């Protein structure tokens, strides 16, 4: 069985951690079933110096995880309907995190489809191709996941390295935000970007 990445992996700049997370396995233990998917798209949020980060306004009860020990899950709710999965990632004494934006599902696709209310033959992009979709597919909410320690072998959410290395990593500005939107802090696997372009063609 794969061991979760250690805390020191996340105790670096969010920008470094974000790139390093590409290709890693996100493992969700859901009532004894292991749902597994490969991380294909992420965004880095740099804490107090980043206007787009939830940590930019300073320490509060809702964002405290971003200021605490690295390697813990931070889940927030947007648009009154979607959850977003982040992992606290920062240097000691600082704050920040990485948003997981997309996954390539590997194991447990039928359960993911059921959780997304989709047919079992639904395309992977429809299952986990977006931060809201992947949280639905893995049954990740603020109530059941916020604060989980992804470095613990007993955690219901873990991130592990199976030796896969992306052949191409693309860097772009972050999307879906209004502040500091021009910063090149979105990272995605090249093959994923090509697939998105192909899917958008008529």
Residue pairs with C-beta under 8 A, 6 or more apart in sequence:
2 25
2 27
2 160
2 161
2 162
3 153
3 160
4 27
4 150
4 151
4 152
4 153
4 155
4 158
4 159
4 160
5 24
5 71
5 150
5 151
5 159
5 160
5 161
6 151
7 69
7 70
7 71
7 151
9 17
9 20
9 71
9 151
10 17
10 70
10 71
10 87
10 88
10 89
10 90
10 150
10 151
11 70
11 71
11 89
11 90
11 91
11 92
12 20
12 89
12 90
12 91
13 44
13 46
13 89
13 90
13 91
13 96
14 44
14 45
14 46
14 47
14 89
14 90
14 96
14 97
14 98
14 185
15 44
15 46
15 185
17 44
17 87
17 89
17 98
18 42
18 43
18 44
18 89
18 98
18 185
18 187
19 42
19 169
19 187
21 39
21 42
21 87
21 98
21 100
21 159
22 39
22 40
22 41
22 42
22 166
22 169
22 187
22 188
22 189
23 38
23 39
23 40
23 164
23 165
23 166
23 189
24 38
24 39
24 159
24 160
24 161
24 164
25 36
25 37
25 38
25 39
25 106
25 159
25 160
25 161
25 162
25 164
26 36
26 37
26 38
26 39
26 100
26 103
26 138
26 157
26 158
26 159
27 34
27 35
27 36
27 157
27 158
27 159
27 160
28 34
28 35
28 36
28 108
28 138
28 139
28 140
28 156
28 157
29 155
29 156
29 157
29 158
30 108
30 111
30 138
30 139
30 156
33 108
33 111
34 107
34 108
35 105
35 107
35 108
35 111
35 112
35 137
35 138
36 105
36 106
36 107
36 108
37 103
37 104
37 105
37 106
37 128
37 134
37 138
38 103
38 104
38 106
38 164
39 100
39 102
39 103
39 159
40 102
40 103
40 104
40 188
40 189
40 192
41 100
41 101
41 102
41 186
41 187
41 188
41 189
41 192
42 98
42 99
42 100
42 101
42 186
42 187
42 188
43 98
43 99
43 101
43 174
43 175
43 185
43 186
43 187
44 89
44 96
44 98
44 99
44 185
44 187
45 52
45 53
45 54
45 55
45 86
45 96
45 97
45 98
45 99
45 185
46 53
46 96
46 185
47 53
47 55
47 56
47 66
47 90
47 94
47 95
47 96
47 97
48 55
48 56
48 58
48 94
48 95
49 56
50 56
50 96
50 180
50 183
51 179
51 180
52 174
52 177
52 179
52 180
52 181
52 183
53 66
53 95
53 96
53 97
54 62
54 63
54 66
54 74
54 76
54 97
55 63
55 66
55 67
55 95
55 96
55 97
57 63
59 67
59 95
62 76
63 74
65 72
65 73
65 74
65 88
65 97
65 146
65 147
66 74
66 86
66 88
66 90
66 95
66 96
66 97
67 95
68 88
69 88
70 87
70 88
70 89
70 90
71 87
71 88
71 89
71 149
71 150
71 151
72 87
72 88
72 147
72 148
72 149
72 150
73 85
73 86
73 87
73 88
73 145
73 146
73 147
73 148
73 149
73 150
73 157
74 86
74 87
74 88
74 97
74 146
75 83
75 84
75 85
75 86
75 135
75 140
75 141
75 142
75 145
75 146
76 83
76 84
76 86
76 142
77 83
77 84
77 142
78 84
78 132
81 132
82 131
82 132
82 135
82 136
83 132
83 135
83 136
83 140
83 141
83 142
84 99
84 131
84 132
84 135
85 99
85 100
85 131
85 134
85 135
85 138
85 140
85 145
86 97
86 98
86 99
86 100
87 97
87 98
87 100
87 150
87 159
88 95
88 96
88 97
89 96
89 97
89 98
90 96
90 97
99 131
100 131
100 134
101 130
101 131
101 186
101 188
102 128
102 129
102 130
102 131
102 134
102 188
102 192
103 128
103 129
103 134
103 137
104 124
104 128
104 192
105 112
105 124
105 127
105 128
105 137
109 120
109 124
109 127
110 120
112 127
112 128
112 137
112 138
113 119
113 120
113 122
113 127
113 137
114 120
115 136
115 137
115 138
115 139
116 122
116 126
116 127
116 133
116 136
116 137
118 126
118 127
125 195
125 196
125 199
126 133
127 133
127 134
127 137
128 134
128 137
128 138
134 140
135 141
138 157
140 157
144 156
145 156
145 157
148 155
148 156
148 157
149 155
150 157
150 158
150 159
151 158
152 158
166 189
166 190
166 191
167 190
167 191
168 189
168 190
168 191
169 187
169 188
169 189
169 190
170 187
170 188
170 189
170 190
170 193
171 184
171 186
171 187
172 184
172 186
172 188
173 181
173 182
173 183
173 184
173 185
173 186
174 180
174 181
174 183
174 185
174 186
175 181
175 186
